[in-house]
Amino acid sequence: MSTLTKKVLEFVEAQPEGAPIAARGLLHLSNRAALDQTLSRLTRRGELMRVGRGVYVRPIKTKYGVRSPLPEKVVSELIARGETIISNGAAAANALGLTQQVPVKTIYLTSGPSRNLTLGKQSIELRHAKPWQLAKANERPGQVARALGWLGPEQADRALTTVQLQLTQKELSELQQLRSVLPGWMAQKVSNTLHANG
C-alpha cells in the first residue's frame, strides 16, 4: 500500500457517516492527478463508494456486511459544510397534510449546484432552488411556500385555508412577510386568503 493510499484511507476513516469526500478536499496530501488515481483505486477495492461525479463516501461496515451511508446522513453532512438543503414542494405538501401523495424519488432543494447522488440502489436528487424556495428554509412559513409552489395556483386557496389552521399567529405573519420574495401569483393568493380569513 502506497503512502498516499494510506494517508487517504486514514482521512476517509476519520470522516463521519455520509461525509462527502472529493479530491479537492485532499489537496493537502498530494496533487490532483495522484489523488484522482488513489480515489479510483480505493473505489475499485470497495474502500470508497462513488456517489456522484468526483464525490465519494465511506461505505459503512456492519456485522451484516457493507451498506451505503444513510441518505439523511449524507444530506446532514452537506448541510454541515454550509449548504442549505431542504425538502422539496411535494414533501412539504405531504408533511403539511395537503396531499396524500408520497414522493417516490428523494428530491431535495439546495443552495448548491444541481446534482444526483447514488447511494447503492438509492438515488438522491439535489435541485438548485430559487431564492424564494429557500426563504424561511427550516420554518413552517417556508414549508408552506414550497408546498404552494408545488400545488400550483388552482389548489392554493384550498391549501391556504387548510394550513391557516395549523400555523401560529407569528407563523401567519411571517408567511405574509414572505410575499415580497414569492412569485406574483403566490403572493396574491397569500394576501387574499389570509386577509379574507384573518
N, C-alpha and C positions, 0 to 999 in steps of 0.2 A: 504494500500500500504506500503510495507516494505521500510525501509530507503535506502537500496541498490537499489531497483527498482526506487525510487525517484531520487537518485543520477545519476543512469544510464540514466534515462529519461531526466534529466537536461542536461547531457552531449550530448545526442543524439540531443536534440532540439537546441543546440548551434552550431551544425555542419551545414556547407553549403550543398546545394542540391548535392546529389551524393557522399558525403564523405563516404568512406568505414569504417565500424565500426566492430572491432573484439575484442574478449575477451582480447587478449594480449595488446591491447591499453588501456584497462581499469583496469589493474592490480593495479593501484594506489588506486582503490576504494575497492577492495576485492580480495579474492583468486580465482583461475581459475574455480574451480567447482561451486562456488556460482555465478560467472559471467555467465558461460555457462547456468545455470538454469534460471537466470534472463533474458538473451537474448532470450532463447527459449520461456519463458512465454510472453515476450513483443511481440514476433513474433505471437504467438497464438492470442494475443489480438489485433493485427493489428497495433501496435505502431512501429514495425520494419518489414522490408521485408528481407528474407534470399535470397541473390543473388548468393551465392557460398558457398563452404564448409567453415564454420566458419566465413563467411563475411556477414554483414548486411548493409542495408541503411535505412535511414528515408524515409517513404512514404511522398509524397507531398500532402497536403490537399488544395484543391481549392474550390471555391463556387460550382463547378460542381461535386465534390466528391474527392476521393483519387486516385492519379495516381503514377506510378513509377517515379523515377528521370529520367531525360533525359540521354540517353547513353553518349552523349558528356560531360555532367556534371560529370558522373562517371569517364570517361577517364581523364578529366582535373584534377579531384581530385587526381587520381593515379599519374599523371604527377607531380602535386604539391608536392607529397610526395617523389619525387626523381626517379620515374620510367620513362624510356624512352618508349614512346608508339607512334607508327606511323602507317600510312595507309599501308596496305599490297600491294603486287605487282599488283594485279588486280585493286585495287582502284587507284594506282599510274598510271597505264597504261590508265585507263579511264580518269583521270584528265588531262593527257598529250595529250588526243585525239588519242591514239594509238589503242584503241578498243572502240567499241560501247557497249560492254558487261557491264552491271551494276551488280556489285556483289549482289547476293541475300542475303547472310549472312553477318553480320557485323563482320569482322575479322580485328584485329589489330596485329601488330608485337610489341613485348615488350622485354625489357632487363630483365624483371622479369620472374617468372615461367609461364608455360603454364597453362591456366585455362579457365573455362567457367563461365560467369556471366549471371544470368537470371533476367531480369527486367520485371516482369509481363509476357506478351506474347513474349517479345523480348529477343533474346539471343545475347550476345557479346562473341566472342571467342578471347582470348588473346593467341598468339602463341609466345613462346620464339624464338627470332631471332638470326641468325648467326651474328657475328660481322660485316661482310661486309654489311648486310642489314640495320644496324644502322648507318653506316658511313654517314656523312653529313645528319643526320636524318631529319631535318626540312628544308633542302635546295633542290633546284631542281636537282643538280647532284645526290644526294642520291635517290631522287624520280625516276630519270631515271634508276639508277642501279636496284632498286627494280622492276621497270616495265620490264626491260630486263630479269631479273631472272624469272619473271612470263611468259613472252612471249616465252622464250627459244631461242636456237641458230638459229633455222630456220627463225625466224621472226626478229632477232636482227638487221641485216643490214638495212632492210627497216625502222625499228623503229628509228635507229640511224640517218639515213638520214633525216627522218621527224623531229625528235626532235632537230637536229642540228640548224634548222632554228628558233627554239623557244628560244634557250639559248644565253645568252650574251657571249662575248669572255672570260670573267672571269669565267663564269659557265662552259664553254667548257674546259678551262684549269683545273678547279677543278675536272671535270669528268676524264680528263686524269690522274690527280694525284691519283685518286682512284684506278687505275689499280693494284697497289701493294697489295690491300686487296680483290680485286674481284676474283671470280672463274676464272681459266685459260682461258676457252673459252670466257668468257665475256671480260676479259682484252684484249685478242687478237682482238675481234670484235671492241672494243672501239678504240684500236690502229689503226687498218686497216681502219675503216670507217672515223674516224676523220682526219687521216693523208691524206687519199685519197681525201677527200673533203675540207680539211683545207687550 
